[in-house]
Every structure is written in C-alpha cells, then in structure tokens.
Amino acid sequence: MQAILDIIDKITGFMWGWPILIALLGGGIIITIRTGFVQIRYLPFILKQTFGKMFASNVGGEGSVSPFQAASAALASSIGAANIVVAPAIIFTAGPGAVFGCGWRDLSVKLQNLLK
C-alpha cells in the first residue's frame, strides 16, 4: 500500500509543476488565438454592458430583471452553492485528507474556469 502511495505522490508532485502550468497557459493561449482575441476585442463592450448598466433604475416593468439582478444571478451560478455546501460535507464525512486527495477535481475545475 505504501508503494502505491509513493507512486501517486511522485506523479502528483510532477504534474503540479511545469506540466499543469504549460497545459493551462497553453490551452488559454490556443483558445484566445482560435477565437480571434475575442476577450480583448470586445472588452470595452463587455465592461459597458456589465458595469455601465448595472445600477440603471429604468427596469422594463413588472416581471423584468434589472441588470444588477442579472449580474448577481450570473455570479451566483458561477460560484455555485456546491462550493459552499459540498466542501464542508466532504471534509466532515471523509476527513481533511479528502480536500487534498482530489487533484483531478481541482484540475477539472481549473480547466472549466479557463473555458468559461
């Protein structure tokens, strides 16, 4: 059993160095080039649409959503209740080692945020 743990420790020690940095930065650069630098080209439009209209009081009427409500809902869906509820439940159930033993979970979260 200790041999397996040593192998896993060596693999994770290697992967969480330069390979993961190259994978994340390389993937971000490739996606940026393939989409034609869309996050840079449309930055003024994005800022104007999110922060420029966020506190506007001219809401369309009953049943419509204000820009602040839309931004709050988008932020809440990005963060998610699972980050707040599930992590303590896992720590309570499996112990504190469960937080550090899920490298694949952390990798998938980082890749998803990169592509979001």
N, C-alpha and C positions, 0 to 999 in steps of 0.2 A: 504494500500500500504506500509506503514511504517513497518507493521508486517512482510510482505514478505521480505522486505529489511533486516530487523533484522535477520530473519531466514537464509537468504543467507549469511549474514555477519558471523554468528556463524558457519555455515557449512564450509565456505571457511577459516575462522580462524582456525578451527580444522584441515581441510585437508592439509593446507600448513604448517603443523608442522611435527610431527613424522610420520604420515601415508604416506605422499608422500616421505619422506626420506627412509622409510623402503621399499616402493614399488620400488623406483628407484634403490637403492642399492641391494635389494633382487633380482630384475629382472636381474640386471647386473651380480650378482654372480651366479645365476642359469644358465644364458646363457653361462657364462665363463666355468662353470663346465661341462655343456652338450656338449660344443664344444671342450672339452679337452684342455682348456687354449691355444687356437689357437693364440690369440694375443700375448701371451708370448713366445710360442714355435717358432713362425715364425718372431719375432721381428728383429733379425739380417737380415733375408732375406728381410723383408719389408723395412728396412732402406737402405739396399744396392740397392734395386730396385728403390726406390724413390729418395733418395738424392745422391746416388752413381753415378747414370746415368743421373741425371737431367741436368747437364751442358755439357754433351757429345756433341761434334760437328760432329760426324760421323753419320749424318742422312742418311737414306736409299736412298734418291733421291727425284725427284720431286713428289709431292703429298703425301709424308710421313709426319708423325707428329713427332716432336722432343719430347724427354722426358719432357722438360720444358713446352712445349705447352700442353702436355697431363696432367701434374700436374696442370697447370693453369686452364685448362678446368674442371678438376675434382673439384678443389676448387671453381670455379665459380658456378658449378652446385650444390654443397653442400650449399653454401651461398645463391645463387639464387637472381635473380633480384626482386622477390616478397618481400623479406625482405627490400629492399631499396625503392621500389616504393609503395607497398601497405600500409605499416605502415603510411607514411605521408598522403596518400589519406584517410585512415580511420580516422586519427586524424582531418583532415580538414573537413570531412563530418560529423562525429559523435561527435567530440569534444574530449578533452583529457581523458574523462572518459572511452572511448572505449578501451584504452590501458590497463587499469586495470580491466575492466569488463569481460575480456575473459580468465578466468582461465583455461577453458577446452582447449583453443587453445594452451596456454603455456604448459599445461600438455602433449598434443599430440606431440608438437614439441620436448619436452624433451625425451619422450619415443621413438620417431623416431630417434633422435640422438643417443640414447643409443643402439638401434638395428642396426644402420648404420655400 
